[in-house]
Amino acid sequence: MSASTPSSSVISWSVQERLRAYVRSQQLAEIVYQDPSGQVCLVHEVIRDLLSRAGHDFLVLGKGKVVGVEHVIMVDGQRLTKE
């Protein structure tokens, strides 16, 4: 997997709805994402919020970590970004 960033940092409406369902339910999710150095990370956390700021979407995870959606690969085994 490369460390390149997909062109769009705003997610589709259907993906937003799926993520908002996680926010509402406060259920634990398995989240796979790429950190700034390109390493693939896997965490099990609650998605506390979905933010949109300056044309970018972000997930706020249970421990306060903020991850840009362009770096999120999968949530509970469902691909979030396109390859």
C-alpha positions as CSV (number, residue, x, y, z in Angstrom):
1,M,0.0,0.0,0.0
2,S,1.4,3.4,-0.9
3,A,1.4,6.5,1.2
4,S,-0.3,8.5,-1.5
5,T,-3.4,10.5,-0.6
6,P,-6.6,10.0,-2.6
7,S,-7.7,13.1,-4.4
8,S,-11.0,13.6,-2.5
9,S,-11.1,14.3,1.2
10,V,-14.8,14.6,1.4
11,I,-16.8,11.3,1.7
12,S,-20.0,10.4,-0.1
13,W,-23.4,10.8,1.5
14,S,-23.9,7.0,1.9
15,V,-20.5,6.7,3.7
16,Q,-21.4,9.7,5.9
17,E,-24.6,8.0,6.9
18,R,-22.9,4.8,7.7
19,L,-20.3,6.6,9.9
20,R,-23.1,8.7,11.6
21,A,-24.8,5.4,12.5
22,Y,-21.6,4.4,14.3
23,V,-21.5,7.8,16.1
24,R,-25.2,7.4,17.2
25,S,-24.8,3.8,18.4
26,Q,-21.4,4.4,20.1
27,Q,-20.5,0.8,19.2
28,L,-16.9,-0.4,19.1
29,A,-15.5,-0.4,15.6
30,E,-12.4,-1.9,14.0
31,I,-10.8,0.9,12.1
32,V,-7.9,0.5,9.7
33,Y,-6.1,3.7,8.6
34,Q,-2.8,5.0,7.3
35,D,-0.8,7.3,9.6
36,P,1.1,10.3,8.3
37,S,4.3,8.2,7.8
38,G,2.3,5.7,5.6
39,Q,2.1,2.9,8.2
40,V,-1.1,1.0,8.3
41,C,-2.7,1.1,11.8
42,L,-5.5,-1.0,13.2
43,V,-7.5,0.2,16.2
44,H,-10.7,-0.9,18.0
45,E,-12.4,2.4,19.1
46,V,-15.7,4.1,19.3
47,I,-16.3,6.8,16.6
48,R,-17.2,9.8,18.7
49,D,-17.9,12.3,15.9
50,L,-17.6,13.0,12.2
51,L,-16.4,16.5,11.4
52,S,-16.3,18.5,8.2
53,R,-13.8,21.5,8.2
54,A,-12.5,23.4,5.2
55,G,-13.5,20.8,2.7
56,H,-12.1,17.9,4.6
57,D,-13.9,15.2,6.7
58,F,-12.4,13.8,9.9
59,L,-13.3,11.0,12.3
60,V,-12.9,11.7,16.0
61,L,-12.1,8.4,17.8
62,G,-12.9,7.4,21.3
63,K,-9.6,8.5,22.8
64,G,-9.7,11.9,21.1
65,K,-7.5,11.0,18.1
66,V,-8.6,12.8,14.9
67,V,-8.1,10.9,11.6
68,G,-8.8,12.4,8.2
69,V,-11.2,10.2,6.2
70,E,-8.8,10.2,3.3
71,H,-6.5,8.1,5.5
72,V,-9.2,5.6,6.7
73,I,-9.1,2.4,4.7
74,M,-11.7,0.2,6.4
75,V,-14.3,0.3,9.2
76,D,-15.4,-3.1,10.4
77,G,-14.1,-4.8,7.2
78,Q,-16.0,-2.4,4.9
79,R,-13.7,-0.4,2.6
80,L,-14.1,3.3,3.1
81,T,-11.8,4.7,0.5
82,K,-11.2,3.7,-3.1
83,E,-7.8,2.2,-4.1
